[in-house]
Each structure stands twice: as C-alpha cells, then as structure tokens.
C-alpha cells in the first residue's frame, strides 16, 4: 500500500467528505438514502472517473476500517435483543427464509455461471443482509414503523443481519483454510457463535461494573470513548479468536445498549460516525472499477451478468421470505419489499470479499451493482404498496444511531 504526505492526506479527506455530503444530499433530494449518494460519490472521485481518491492507500484503508467498526457499533446499539425476542416466530421465520433463500439462489446462480465455490459462497453471503437503518427510516417516513408489518420487518432485519455476520465469519474462516468441508464450516460456525455468546455472557456480568467505575471520571466524552474502546477491543479479540472484527464491534454495541450510559454513548458514537462512516462508503465506491463493467469487454459482460443474476435472486429471495410466515395476516408484500435493501451491511460484505481476494474487480463491481439496485428499489416500492401516508412516526433514535448515519446527508 502507498503512503501519503500530510498535505496529500488532508486534500484527499476534503475530496472524500465533500463527495459524501454533496452526493448524499442529491440522493436525499430524489427520495433515496444518503448512503447511495455516498457510494456514487465514491465512484465519481475514484479511479474510474476523476481519480482523486485511491482507496488502496494504507491510511485511507485504515480510516475506512475504523468507519466499519463504528458503523457496526452503531448497529449493535440499535439492536434490542429483548424486544426482538418479543416479536415472535413471525420475524424469526422471515429472517431465516431471508437468509436461506437468497443465499441458496445466489450460490446456485454463481455455480451455474461457472464461478469458483468460494466466490459463489461469498456472493451468496452478500445477499443475506437487510439494511436495518434504511428500512427503518423508510417505514418511519411512511408512518408504518409501529405497524405489524413494520415490527416484523425490523425484527427480521436485525436477526438476519446477525446471521449474515455469522456467515461472513464462516466465509472468512473458509478463506483462511482454503477448503470447504462440513468440518471446516462447523468449526467456523462454532467459533462465530461461541465468540458472540461468550462476549455477551461475560459482558453482561462485567460491563455494568466497568460503567460505574468509568462514571467516576468527570471528563467530557468519557462514556463515548469507553464505548469506542470496547468496540475496538472486542474487534481485536474477535479476529484473534478466528472470528470477524465486525462481530466484535457489533457485540460491543449490543452490550452497551443495556447500560445506563447507552443513550449518551450512542449520541457520541453518532457524532464520530458523521466523519468516519461516510469515508467507508466513499472508499467502497472508489474501489469500483467501471472499466470492469464495460459491456464491450467480454470479462465485463460476465460481471454485468453476475450483477443482474444477483439482483434477480436477491429480490426473489427476500420477497419469498415475506411469505414464509403463512399465518401472518398482514400484507406479506410489504414485508418482502422491506427486506430487499442490502445497504451498508451488503457493502461491508462486498468490500471484505474484495480485500480478501475472493472477488476480482469485475465481480466486486457486479456485487456493488446489486447493492445499489436493491437499495434503490425498496423506497419507491414501499411508497406504492403502503396506504396513504399518515404523519411520520418518530424514529426511536431520530437524531442518533444507524438510521441517521446511513439515511441523512
């Protein structure tokens, strides 16, 4: 990786942040979440268009990784395990179907296209996630956040994000081992679940005491820094234990949510996220090689075909998940559409696939195309399916949290 001089580094940050804010604002003006604008802004300032941002530079890469950790910490802070369990079997059924169906369809489609087994597994994994932040924001704007369909969608989205993170850990273990066997899959799954369960159990017992001790420090921002320290520590421990860094950051957010300082920490983490999280999305966009999607190139046609196949299987799989709980009396179409957007977690999966050498530039471009299209689809489709808008319901963390970070410019 290359290194930057301070002046070059500052100039690149200016370009990245301006791109995030300008394109994020433009995205919102056409009724789309800012995360899509940030992604497109990254493509514009990246090597494919203006050539002002090189995401492979070490410093930019590290800042992007920090943005991922903060993003997953914010997602964890929004994950109420108690409330999620109360939603019941409906959300569980939607979540499981929303992971199994897209993964299976995506994997089968990739294999039919002649792609390697590990590439097919990673591509299928990118289809499993649902964007909690984007979906929650759209439901809030439509006045349906507290409707039965809204509650099912949110519960299922949280569950399948957890399952998706576990799948990502499994894939990471398979990449290191290089061989896909039932024993390697079982061991990687055990490591992922074991780490997450162990952290939650130990954290529930020790974190309240740590928070009480930290409360004795009368310094501004102490709770936020404590939360960040916990996220970075657990991310490091996760990787050392054979799991994924983002599992550790996510677990930190889940643990902090149940403490007395959760709201203060969430507010501080959101403030940090306004700087670091857009850098991740812009860096991901800058990683897209548009020349790899040029239809005049035979290899690019394969990448475009991959993107089209993933879009179809991703939409069909999530729509099918909406019909999994046959006993549910609400509008199953709304549930299916609400599960479609991949958003920030899908981008994390795609970026990790590229960083670990699983995807080449064309395959990465095809997966990113799927993330963009599926995220664009949900808001207009929900506006068509949902009844006439009532007064928008306040999102639980309207000024803080993951929904604000990925949906506001």
Beta strands, then each sheet from edge to edge (+ up, - down):
end
